[in-house]
Amino acid sequence: MRAKSEKTVRQTFYSSERTATTALFPDLRRYEQGLIAGIGGSFKKMSVEARYEYSNGFLLSKQLGSGFDRYSLLVGYRLH
């Protein structure tokens, strides 16, 4: 599937109308690279897991910042 990112600008001045379609994000990456790492463990009925996720995003432009850094802490408890 190919991403479609375009913008259309319509300008009307009296009876004259002008339409222009251009690329909204001309520098899209075809693939996004990412990394996920985690560590966890359990003791009796409790479990804990820590994760780190990183992605560079689909946009090449650094100003828009489509990538992310994410930290997660998951805590679990078994009822049985």
PyMOL Python script that loads the backbone (N, CA, C, O; Angstrom):
from pymol import cmd

cmd.read_pdbstr("""\
ATOM      1  N   MET A   1       0.842  -1.180   0.000  1.00  0.00           N
ATOM      2  CA  MET A   1       0.000   0.000   0.000  1.00  0.00           C
ATOM      3  C   MET A   1       0.887   1.243   0.000  1.00  0.00           C
ATOM      4  O   MET A   1       1.801   1.353   0.817  1.00  0.00           O
ATOM      5  N   ARG A   2       0.635   2.129  -0.865  1.00  0.00           N
ATOM      6  CA  ARG A   2       1.423   3.353  -0.987  1.00  0.00           C
ATOM      7  C   ARG A   2       0.696   4.487  -0.271  1.00  0.00           C
ATOM      8  O   ARG A   2      -0.502   4.688  -0.470  1.00  0.00           O
ATOM      9  N   ALA A   3       1.421   5.221   0.557  1.00  0.00           N
ATOM     10  CA  ALA A   3       0.830   6.349   1.274  1.00  0.00           C
ATOM     11  C   ALA A   3       0.536   7.488   0.311  1.00  0.00           C
ATOM     12  O   ALA A   3       1.312   7.761  -0.605  1.00  0.00           O
ATOM     13  N   LYS A   4      -0.576   8.138   0.525  1.00  0.00           N
ATOM     14  CA  LYS A   4      -0.958   9.266  -0.322  1.00  0.00           C
ATOM     15  C   LYS A   4      -1.030  10.501   0.574  1.00  0.00           C
ATOM     16  O   LYS A   4      -1.860  10.581   1.479  1.00  0.00           O
ATOM     17  N   SER A   5      -0.163  11.443   0.308  1.00  0.00           N
ATOM     18  CA  SER A   5      -0.170  12.677   1.091  1.00  0.00           C
ATOM     19  C   SER A   5      -0.117  13.854   0.123  1.00  0.00           C
ATOM     20  O   SER A   5       0.918  14.145  -0.479  1.00  0.00           O
ATOM     21  N   GLU A   6      -1.225  14.502  -0.005  1.00  0.00           N
ATOM     22  CA  GLU A   6      -1.268  15.645  -0.898  1.00  0.00           C
ATOM     23  C   GLU A   6      -2.212  16.692  -0.329  1.00  0.00           C
ATOM     24  O   GLU A   6      -3.093  16.393   0.477  1.00  0.00           O
ATOM     25  N   LYS A   7      -2.009  17.910  -0.764  1.00  0.00           N
ATOM     26  CA  LYS A   7      -2.900  18.991  -0.360  1.00  0.00           C
ATOM     27  C   LYS A   7      -3.431  19.667  -1.614  1.00  0.00           C
ATOM     28  O   LYS A   7      -2.735  19.789  -2.621  1.00  0.00           O
ATOM     29  N   THR A   8      -4.665  20.096  -1.527  1.00  0.00           N
ATOM     30  CA  THR A   8      -5.307  20.773  -2.639  1.00  0.00           C
ATOM     31  C   THR A   8      -5.735  22.156  -2.177  1.00  0.00           C
ATOM     32  O   THR A   8      -6.438  22.298  -1.176  1.00  0.00           O
ATOM     33  N   VAL A   9      -5.311  23.163  -2.905  1.00  0.00           N
ATOM     34  CA  VAL A   9      -5.653  24.546  -2.582  1.00  0.00           C
ATOM     35  C   VAL A   9      -6.528  25.085  -3.705  1.00  0.00           C
ATOM     36  O   VAL A   9      -6.145  25.060  -4.875  1.00  0.00           O
ATOM     37  N   ARG A  10      -7.705  25.573  -3.335  1.00  0.00           N
ATOM     38  CA  ARG A  10      -8.619  26.179  -4.312  1.00  0.00           C
ATOM     39  C   ARG A  10      -8.761  27.656  -3.998  1.00  0.00           C
ATOM     40  O   ARG A  10      -9.123  28.039  -2.885  1.00  0.00           O
ATOM     41  N   GLN A  11      -8.476  28.463  -4.979  1.00  0.00           N
ATOM     42  CA  GLN A  11      -8.594  29.906  -4.823  1.00  0.00           C
ATOM     43  C   GLN A  11      -9.639  30.423  -5.801  1.00  0.00           C
ATOM     44  O   GLN A  11      -9.602  30.114  -6.992  1.00  0.00           O
ATOM     45  N   THR A  12     -10.568  31.213  -5.282  1.00  0.00           N
ATOM     46  CA  THR A  12     -11.608  31.794  -6.128  1.00  0.00           C
ATOM     47  C   THR A  12     -11.512  33.312  -6.029  1.00  0.00           C
ATOM     48  O   THR A  12     -11.517  33.883  -4.938  1.00  0.00           O
ATOM     49  N   PHE A  13     -11.426  33.936  -7.167  1.00  0.00           N
ATOM     50  CA  PHE A  13     -11.387  35.393  -7.251  1.00  0.00           C
ATOM     51  C   PHE A  13     -12.420  35.810  -8.286  1.00  0.00           C
ATOM     52  O   PHE A  13     -12.215  35.665  -9.491  1.00  0.00           O
ATOM     53  N   TYR A  14     -13.523  36.325  -7.793  1.00  0.00           N
ATOM     54  CA  TYR A  14     -14.684  36.640  -8.631  1.00  0.00           C
ATOM     55  C   TYR A  14     -15.117  35.381  -9.376  1.00  0.00           C
ATOM     56  O   TYR A  14     -15.492  34.407  -8.722  1.00  0.00           O
ATOM     57  N   SER A  15     -15.087  35.349 -10.676  1.00  0.00           N
ATOM     58  CA  SER A  15     -15.547  34.165 -11.401  1.00  0.00           C
ATOM     59  C   SER A  15     -14.393  33.238 -11.798  1.00  0.00           C
ATOM     60  O   SER A  15     -14.613  32.192 -12.408  1.00  0.00           O
ATOM     61  N   SER A  16     -13.188  33.620 -11.457  1.00  0.00           N
ATOM     62  CA  SER A  16     -12.020  32.822 -11.795  1.00  0.00           C
ATOM     63  C   SER A  16     -11.664  31.893 -10.623  1.00  0.00           C
ATOM     64  O   SER A  16     -11.569  32.329  -9.475  1.00  0.00           O
ATOM     65  N   GLU A  17     -11.470  30.617 -10.936  1.00  0.00           N
ATOM     66  CA  GLU A  17     -11.089  29.658  -9.900  1.00  0.00           C
ATOM     67  C   GLU A  17      -9.809  28.951 -10.298  1.00  0.00           C
ATOM     68  O   GLU A  17      -9.651  28.520 -11.440  1.00  0.00           O
ATOM     69  N   ARG A  18      -8.889  28.836  -9.336  1.00  0.00           N
ATOM     70  CA  ARG A  18      -7.605  28.181  -9.583  1.00  0.00           C
ATOM     71  C   ARG A  18      -7.431  27.067  -8.547  1.00  0.00           C
ATOM     72  O   ARG A  18      -7.639  27.283  -7.353  1.00  0.00           O
ATOM     73  N   THR A  19      -7.050  25.879  -9.011  1.00  0.00           N
ATOM     74  CA  THR A  19      -6.837  24.734  -8.136  1.00  0.00           C
ATOM     75  C   THR A  19      -5.415  24.230  -8.313  1.00  0.00           C
ATOM     76  O   THR A  19      -4.939  24.062  -9.436  1.00  0.00           O
ATOM     77  N   ALA A  20      -4.740  23.990  -7.191  1.00  0.00           N
ATOM     78  CA  ALA A  20      -3.367  23.470  -7.232  1.00  0.00           C
ATOM     79  C   ALA A  20      -3.256  22.305  -6.254  1.00  0.00           C
ATOM     80  O   ALA A  20      -3.648  22.427  -5.093  1.00  0.00           O
ATOM     81  N   THR A  21      -2.729  21.189  -6.715  1.00  0.00           N
ATOM     82  CA  THR A  21      -2.509  20.016  -5.877  1.00  0.00           C
ATOM     83  C   THR A  21      -1.009  19.750  -5.804  1.00  0.00           C
ATOM     84  O   THR A  21      -0.342  19.596  -6.827  1.00  0.00           O
ATOM     85  N   THR A  22      -0.492  19.698  -4.582  1.00  0.00           N
ATOM     86  CA  THR A  22       0.930  19.439  -4.360  1.00  0.00           C
ATOM     87  C   THR A  22       1.087  18.385  -3.273  1.00  0.00           C
ATOM     88  O   THR A  22       0.133  18.051  -2.570  1.00  0.00           O
ATOM     89  N   ALA A  23       2.293  17.872  -3.145  1.00  0.00           N
ATOM     90  CA  ALA A  23       2.585  16.872  -2.115  1.00  0.00           C
ATOM     91  C   ALA A  23       2.629  17.549  -0.747  1.00  0.00           C
ATOM     92  O   ALA A  23       3.282  18.579  -0.582  1.00  0.00           O
ATOM     93  N   LEU A  24       1.944  16.978   0.220  1.00  0.00           N
ATOM     94  CA  LEU A  24       1.942  17.508   1.569  1.00  0.00           C
ATOM     95  C   LEU A  24       3.250  17.155   2.278  1.00  0.00           C
ATOM     96  O   LEU A  24       3.869  18.010   2.913  1.00  0.00           O
ATOM     97  N   PHE A  25       3.663  15.904   2.167  1.00  0.00           N
ATOM     98  CA  PHE A  25       4.929  15.432   2.720  1.00  0.00           C
ATOM     99  C   PHE A  25       5.711  14.788   1.583  1.00  0.00           C
ATOM    100  O   PHE A  25       5.565  13.587   1.359  1.00  0.00           O
ATOM    101  N   PRO A  26       6.529  15.534   0.860  1.00  0.00           N
ATOM    102  CA  PRO A  26       7.211  14.961  -0.299  1.00  0.00           C
ATOM    103  C   PRO A  26       8.315  13.966   0.062  1.00  0.00           C
ATOM    104  O   PRO A  26       8.760  13.204  -0.797  1.00  0.00           O
ATOM    105  N   ASP A  27       8.755  13.962   1.300  1.00  0.00           N
ATOM    106  CA  ASP A  27       9.884  13.110   1.681  1.00  0.00           C
ATOM    107  C   ASP A  27       9.472  12.028   2.682  1.00  0.00           C
ATOM    108  O   ASP A  27      10.006  11.973   3.790  1.00  0.00           O
ATOM    109  N   LEU A  28       8.523  11.168   2.296  1.00  0.00           N
ATOM    110  CA  LEU A  28       8.114  10.053   3.144  1.00  0.00           C
ATOM    111  C   LEU A  28       9.046   8.866   2.959  1.00  0.00           C
ATOM    112  O   LEU A  28       9.467   8.560   1.843  1.00  0.00           O
ATOM    113  N   ARG A  29       9.363   8.205   4.061  1.00  0.00           N
ATOM    114  CA  ARG A  29      10.111   6.951   3.980  1.00  0.00           C
ATOM    115  C   ARG A  29       9.148   5.843   3.584  1.00  0.00           C
ATOM    116  O   ARG A  29       7.959   5.896   3.901  1.00  0.00           O
ATOM    117  N   ARG A  30       9.657   4.867   2.909  1.00  0.00           N
ATOM    118  CA  ARG A  30       8.811   3.737   2.535  1.00  0.00           C
ATOM    119  C   ARG A  30       8.623   2.791   3.720  1.00  0.00           C
ATOM    120  O   ARG A  30       7.573   2.165   3.859  1.00  0.00           O
ATOM    121  N   TYR A  31       9.648   2.690   4.576  1.00  0.00           N
ATOM    122  CA  TYR A  31       9.576   1.846   5.766  1.00  0.00           C
ATOM    123  C   TYR A  31      10.035   2.644   6.975  1.00  0.00           C
ATOM    124  O   TYR A  31      10.857   3.555   6.868  1.00  0.00           O
ATOM    125  N   GLU A  32       9.495   2.288   8.106  1.00  0.00           N
ATOM    126  CA  GLU A  32       9.887   2.904   9.372  1.00  0.00           C
ATOM    127  C   GLU A  32      10.729   1.889  10.142  1.00  0.00           C
ATOM    128  O   GLU A  32      10.340   0.727  10.263  1.00  0.00           O
ATOM    129  N   GLN A  33      11.869   2.315  10.658  1.00  0.00           N
ATOM    130  CA  GLN A  33      12.711   1.428  11.440  1.00  0.00           C
ATOM    131  C   GLN A  33      12.433   1.666  12.922  1.00  0.00           C
ATOM    132  O   GLN A  33      12.204   2.797  13.351  1.00  0.00           O
ATOM    133  N   GLY A  34      12.458   0.592  13.688  1.00  0.00           N
ATOM    134  CA  GLY A  34      12.200   0.709  15.113  1.00  0.00           C
ATOM    135  C   GLY A  34      12.955  -0.346  15.891  1.00  0.00           C
ATOM    136  O   GLY A  34      13.481  -1.308  15.331  1.00  0.00           O
ATOM    137  N   LEU A  35      12.993  -0.142  17.183  1.00  0.00           N
ATOM    138  CA  LEU A  35      13.689  -1.045  18.097  1.00  0.00           C
ATOM    139  C   LEU A  35      12.848  -1.171  19.354  1.00  0.00           C
ATOM    140  O   LEU A  35      12.318  -0.179  19.855  1.00  0.00           O
ATOM    141  N   ILE A  36      12.726  -2.381  19.859  1.00  0.00           N
ATOM    142  CA  ILE A  36      12.055  -2.591  21.136  1.00  0.00           C
ATOM    143  C   ILE A  36      12.916  -3.530  21.970  1.00  0.00           C
ATOM    144  O   ILE A  36      13.405  -4.547  21.479  1.00  0.00           O
ATOM    145  N   ALA A  37      13.089  -3.179  23.220  1.00  0.00           N
ATOM    146  CA  ALA A  37      13.872  -3.999  24.144  1.00  0.00           C
ATOM    147  C   ALA A  37      13.135  -4.030  25.472  1.00  0.00           C
ATOM    148  O   ALA A  37      12.498  -3.051  25.862  1.00  0.00           O
ATOM    149  N   GLY A  38      13.224  -5.143  26.156  1.00  0.00           N
ATOM    150  CA  GLY A  38      12.529  -5.241  27.428  1.00  0.00           C
ATOM    151  C   GLY A  38      13.151  -6.290  28.322  1.00  0.00           C
ATOM    152  O   GLY A  38      13.899  -7.163  27.883  1.00  0.00           O
ATOM    153  N   ILE A  39      12.816  -6.170  29.586  1.00  0.00           N
ATOM    154  CA  ILE A  39      13.255  -7.133  30.579  1.00  0.00           C
ATOM    155  C   ILE A  39      12.128  -7.282  31.591  1.00  0.00           C
ATOM    156  O   ILE A  39      11.424  -6.320  31.899  1.00  0.00           O
ATOM    157  N   GLY A  40      11.966  -8.480  32.096  1.00  0.00           N
ATOM    158  CA  GLY A  40      10.884  -8.703  33.041  1.00  0.00           C
ATOM    159  C   GLY A  40      11.125  -9.938  33.874  1.00  0.00           C
ATOM    160  O   GLY A  40      12.068 -10.699  33.655  1.00  0.00           O
ATOM    161  N   GLY A  41      10.250 -10.110  34.828  1.00  0.00           N
ATOM    162  CA  GLY A  41      10.353 -11.265  35.696  1.00  0.00           C
ATOM    163  C   GLY A  41       9.091 -11.433  36.512  1.00  0.00           C
ATOM    164  O   GLY A  41       8.214 -10.569  36.510  1.00  0.00           O
ATOM    165  N   SER A  42       9.007 -12.557  37.211  1.00  0.00           N
ATOM    166  CA  SER A  42       7.841 -12.804  38.049  1.00  0.00           C
ATOM    167  C   SER A  42       8.280 -13.436  39.362  1.00  0.00           C
ATOM    168  O   SER A  42       9.303 -14.116  39.446  1.00  0.00           O
ATOM    169  N   PHE A  43       7.470 -13.186  40.379  1.00  0.00           N
ATOM    170  CA  PHE A  43       7.710 -13.742  41.704  1.00  0.00           C
ATOM    171  C   PHE A  43       6.349 -14.027  42.321  1.00  0.00           C
ATOM    172  O   PHE A  43       5.534 -13.123  42.507  1.00  0.00           O
ATOM    173  N   LYS A  44       6.116 -15.282  42.632  1.00  0.00           N
ATOM    174  CA  LYS A  44       4.823 -15.749  43.138  1.00  0.00           C
ATOM    175  C   LYS A  44       3.712 -15.313  42.188  1.00  0.00           C
ATOM    176  O   LYS A  44       3.686 -15.775  41.047  1.00  0.00           O
ATOM    177  N   LYS A  45       2.801 -14.448  42.606  1.00  0.00           N
ATOM    178  CA  LYS A  45       1.683 -14.042  41.751  1.00  0.00           C
ATOM    179  C   LYS A  45       1.917 -12.700  41.049  1.00  0.00           C
ATOM    180  O   LYS A  45       1.054 -12.237  40.302  1.00  0.00           O
ATOM    181  N   MET A  46       3.049 -12.085  41.276  1.00  0.00           N
ATOM    182  CA  MET A  46       3.343 -10.765  40.694  1.00  0.00           C
ATOM    183  C   MET A  46       4.282 -10.913  39.498  1.00  0.00           C
ATOM    184  O   MET A  46       5.137 -11.798  39.469  1.00  0.00           O
ATOM    185  N   SER A  47       4.110 -10.041  38.524  1.00  0.00           N
ATOM    186  CA  SER A  47       5.037  -9.969  37.400  1.00  0.00           C
ATOM    187  C   SER A  47       5.283  -8.505  37.048  1.00  0.00           C
ATOM    188  O   SER A  47       4.404  -7.657  37.197  1.00  0.00           O
ATOM    189  N   VAL A  48       6.492  -8.231  36.580  1.00  0.00           N
ATOM    190  CA  VAL A  48       6.887  -6.868  36.223  1.00  0.00           C
ATOM    191  C   VAL A  48       7.689  -6.943  34.931  1.00  0.00           C
ATOM    192  O   VAL A  48       8.517  -7.835  34.748  1.00  0.00           O
ATOM    193  N   GLU A  49       7.430  -5.994  34.041  1.00  0.00           N
ATOM    194  CA  GLU A  49       8.170  -5.922  32.787  1.00  0.00           C
ATOM    195  C   GLU A  49       8.431  -4.461  32.453  1.00  0.00           C
ATOM    196  O   GLU A  49       7.533  -3.624  32.554  1.00  0.00           O
ATOM    197  N   ALA A  50       9.656  -4.158  32.057  1.00  0.00           N
ATOM    198  CA  ALA A  50      10.023  -2.810  31.616  1.00  0.00           C
ATOM    199  C   ALA A  50      10.385  -2.888  30.141  1.00  0.00           C
ATOM    200  O   ALA A  50      11.096  -3.798  29.716  1.00  0.00           O
ATOM    201  N   ARG A  51       9.891  -1.926  29.359  1.00  0.00           N
ATOM    202  CA  ARG A  51      10.139  -1.914  27.916  1.00  0.00           C
ATOM    203  C   ARG A  51      10.625  -0.543  27.476  1.00  0.00           C
ATOM    204  O   ARG A  51      10.307   0.483  28.076  1.00  0.00           O
ATOM    205  N   TYR A  52      11.410  -0.567  26.403  1.00  0.00           N
ATOM    206  CA  TYR A  52      11.848   0.660  25.741  1.00  0.00           C
ATOM    207  C   TYR A  52      11.569   0.496  24.254  1.00  0.00           C
ATOM    208  O   TYR A  52      11.927  -0.526  23.668  1.00  0.00           O
ATOM    209  N   GLU A  53      10.932   1.490  23.634  1.00  0.00           N
ATOM    210  CA  GLU A  53      10.636   1.462  22.203  1.00  0.00           C
ATOM    211  C   GLU A  53      11.188   2.715  21.552  1.00  0.00           C
ATOM    212  O   GLU A  53      11.092   3.810  22.106  1.00  0.00           O
ATOM    213  N   TYR A  54      11.766   2.549  20.375  1.00  0.00           N
ATOM    214  CA  TYR A  54      12.306   3.669  19.604  1.00  0.00           C
ATOM    215  C   TYR A  54      11.897   3.505  18.148  1.00  0.00           C
ATOM    216  O   TYR A  54      11.896   2.398  17.609  1.00  0.00           O
ATOM    217  N   SER A  55      11.551   4.619  17.521  1.00  0.00           N
ATOM    218  CA  SER A  55      11.217   4.614  16.101  1.00  0.00           C
ATOM    219  C   SER A  55      11.723   5.896  15.472  1.00  0.00           C
ATOM    220  O   SER A  55      11.694   6.956  16.098  1.00  0.00           O
ATOM    221  N   ASN A  56      12.197   5.799  14.211  1.00  0.00           N
ATOM    222  CA  ASN A  56      12.661   7.005  13.528  1.00  0.00           C
ATOM    223  C   ASN A  56      11.544   7.699  12.762  1.00  0.00           C
ATOM    224  O   ASN A  56      11.739   8.823  12.300  1.00  0.00           O
ATOM    225  N   GLY A  57      10.389   7.076  12.612  1.00  0.00           N
ATOM    226  CA  GLY A  57       9.245   7.703  11.967  1.00  0.00           C
ATOM    227  C   GLY A  57       9.277   7.606  10.454  1.00  0.00           C
ATOM    228  O   GLY A  57      10.282   7.210   9.865  1.00  0.00           O
ATOM    229  N   PHE A  58       8.167   7.970   9.833  1.00  0.00           N
ATOM    230  CA  PHE A  58       8.043   7.898   8.381  1.00  0.00           C
ATOM    231  C   PHE A  58       8.525   9.152   7.680  1.00  0.00           C
ATOM    232  O   PHE A  58       8.822   9.110   6.486  1.00  0.00           O
ATOM    233  N   LEU A  59       8.611  10.258   8.385  1.00  0.00           N
ATOM    234  CA  LEU A  59       9.000  11.515   7.749  1.00  0.00           C
ATOM    235  C   LEU A  59      10.494  11.737   7.885  1.00  0.00           C
ATOM    236  O   LEU A  59      11.063  11.522   8.955  1.00  0.00           O
ATOM    237  N   LEU A  60      11.131  12.166   6.808  1.00  0.00           N
ATOM    238  CA  LEU A  60      12.560  12.477   6.846  1.00  0.00           C
ATOM    239  C   LEU A  60      12.819  13.811   7.523  1.00  0.00           C
ATOM    240  O   LEU A  60      13.929  14.056   7.996  1.00  0.00           O
ATOM    241  N   SER A  61      11.830  14.667   7.577  1.00  0.00           N
ATOM    242  CA  SER A  61      11.974  16.003   8.149  1.00  0.00           C
ATOM    243  C   SER A  61      12.096  15.925   9.672  1.00  0.00           C
ATOM    244  O   SER A  61      11.230  15.352  10.334  1.00  0.00           O
ATOM    245  N   LYS A  62      13.153  16.491  10.223  1.00  0.00           N
ATOM    246  CA  LYS A  62      13.359  16.492  11.675  1.00  0.00           C
ATOM    247  C   LYS A  62      12.436  17.486  12.377  1.00  0.00           C
ATOM    248  O   LYS A  62      12.132  17.311  13.557  1.00  0.00           O
ATOM    249  N   GLN A  63      11.987  18.526  11.675  1.00  0.00           N
ATOM    250  CA  GLN A  63      11.142  19.548  12.293  1.00  0.00           C
ATOM    251  C   GLN A  63       9.779  18.988  12.688  1.00  0.00           C
ATOM    252  O   GLN A  63       9.199  19.442  13.674  1.00  0.00           O
ATOM    253  N   LEU A  64       9.258  18.027  11.954  1.00  0.00           N
ATOM    254  CA  LEU A  64       7.932  17.488  12.243  1.00  0.00           C
ATOM    255  C   LEU A  64       7.968  16.388  13.297  1.00  0.00           C
ATOM    256  O   LEU A  64       6.974  16.180  13.993  1.00  0.00           O
ATOM    257  N   GLY A  65       9.059  15.696  13.431  1.00  0.00           N
ATOM    258  CA  GLY A  65       9.247  14.722  14.498  1.00  0.00           C
ATOM    259  C   GLY A  65       8.210  13.612  14.541  1.00  0.00           C
ATOM    260  O   GLY A  65       7.420  13.557  15.483  1.00  0.00           O
ATOM    261  N   SER A  66       8.185  12.738  13.567  1.00  0.00           N
ATOM    262  CA  SER A  66       7.209  11.651  13.558  1.00  0.00           C
ATOM    263  C   SER A  66       7.705  10.420  14.318  1.00  0.00           C
ATOM    264  O   SER A  66       6.930   9.491  14.543  1.00  0.00           O
ATOM    265  N   GLY A  67       8.956  10.394  14.709  1.00  0.00           N
ATOM    266  CA  GLY A  67       9.494   9.271  15.479  1.00  0.00           C
ATOM    267  C   GLY A  67       9.128   9.402  16.949  1.00  0.00           C
ATOM    268  O   GLY A  67       8.533  10.397  17.364  1.00  0.00           O
ATOM    269  N   PHE A  68       9.486   8.395  17.731  1.00  0.00           N
ATOM    270  CA  PHE A  68       9.174   8.454  19.153  1.00  0.00           C
ATOM    271  C   PHE A  68      10.158   7.643  19.977  1.00  0.00           C
ATOM    272  O   PHE A  68      10.805   6.727  19.468  1.00  0.00           O
ATOM    273  N   ASP A  69      10.265   7.984  21.245  1.00  0.00           N
ATOM    274  CA  ASP A  69      10.928   7.207  22.290  1.00  0.00           C
ATOM    275  C   ASP A  69       9.855   6.927  23.333  1.00  0.00           C
ATOM    276  O   ASP A  69       9.172   7.847  23.783  1.00  0.00           O
ATOM    277  N   ARG A  70       9.702   5.675  23.717  1.00  0.00           N
ATOM    278  CA  ARG A  70       8.636   5.339  24.643  1.00  0.00           C
ATOM    279  C   ARG A  70       9.168   4.371  25.700  1.00  0.00           C
ATOM    280  O   ARG A  70       9.876   3.415  25.384  1.00  0.00           O
ATOM    281  N   TYR A  71       8.821   4.630  26.939  1.00  0.00           N
ATOM    282  CA  TYR A  71       9.153   3.751  28.052  1.00  0.00           C
ATOM    283  C   TYR A  71       7.856   3.214  28.638  1.00  0.00           C
ATOM    284  O   TYR A  71       6.877   3.949  28.764  1.00  0.00           O
ATOM    285  N   SER A  72       7.844   1.925  28.999  1.00  0.00           N
ATOM    286  CA  SER A  72       6.648   1.322  29.584  1.00  0.00           C
ATOM    287  C   SER A  72       7.045   0.458  30.769  1.00  0.00           C
ATOM    288  O   SER A  72       8.084  -0.203  30.763  1.00  0.00           O
ATOM    289  N   LEU A  73       6.201   0.480  31.777  1.00  0.00           N
ATOM    290  CA  LEU A  73       6.367  -0.393  32.930  1.00  0.00           C
ATOM    291  C   LEU A  73       5.055  -1.130  33.104  1.00  0.00           C
ATOM    292  O   LEU A  73       4.026  -0.511  33.376  1.00  0.00           O
ATOM    293  N   LEU A  74       5.080  -2.450  32.951  1.00  0.00           N
ATOM    294  CA  LEU A  74       3.875  -3.254  33.062  1.00  0.00           C
ATOM    295  C   LEU A  74       3.954  -4.081  34.330  1.00  0.00           C
ATOM    296  O   LEU A  74       4.951  -4.758  34.579  1.00  0.00           O
ATOM    297  N   VAL A  75       2.900  -4.025  35.130  1.00  0.00           N
ATOM    298  CA  VAL A  75       2.826  -4.770  36.394  1.00  0.00           C
ATOM    299  C   VAL A  75       1.602  -5.672  36.305  1.00  0.00           C
ATOM    300  O   VAL A  75       0.521  -5.229  35.918  1.00  0.00           O
ATOM    301  N   GLY A  76       1.779  -6.938  36.666  1.00  0.00           N
ATOM    302  CA  GLY A  76       0.676  -7.894  36.619  1.00  0.00           C
ATOM    303  C   GLY A  76       0.526  -8.648  37.913  1.00  0.00           C
ATOM    304  O   GLY A  76       1.479  -8.812  38.674  1.00  0.00           O
ATOM    305  N   TYR A  77      -0.702  -9.110  38.155  1.00  0.00           N
ATOM    306  CA  TYR A  77      -1.004  -9.909  39.342  1.00  0.00           C
ATOM    307  C   TYR A  77      -1.972 -11.012  38.938  1.00  0.00           C
ATOM    308  O   TYR A  77      -3.031 -10.733  38.376  1.00  0.00           O
ATOM    309  N   ARG A  78      -1.617 -12.263  39.219  1.00  0.00           N
ATOM    310  CA  ARG A  78      -2.493 -13.406  38.903  1.00  0.00           C
ATOM    311  C   ARG A  78      -3.473 -13.630  40.051  1.00  0.00           C
ATOM    312  O   ARG A  78      -3.095 -13.604  41.222  1.00  0.00           O
ATOM    313  N   LEU A  79      -4.728 -13.848  39.699  1.00  0.00           N
ATOM    314  CA  LEU A  79      -5.764 -14.064  40.717  1.00  0.00           C
ATOM    315  C   LEU A  79      -5.814 -15.522  41.164  1.00  0.00           C
ATOM    316  O   LEU A  79      -6.223 -15.786  42.295  1.00  0.00           O
ATOM    317  N   HIS A  80      -5.423 -16.465  40.338  1.00  0.00           N
ATOM    318  CA  HIS A  80      -5.515 -17.893  40.684  1.00  0.00           C
ATOM    319  C   HIS A  80      -4.204 -18.386  41.228  1.00  0.00           C
ATOM    320  O   HIS A  80      -4.083 -19.561  41.575  1.00  0.00           O
TER     321      HIS A  80
END
""", "prot")
cmd.dss("prot")
cmd.show_as("cartoon", "prot")
cmd.util.cbc("prot")
cmd.orient("prot")
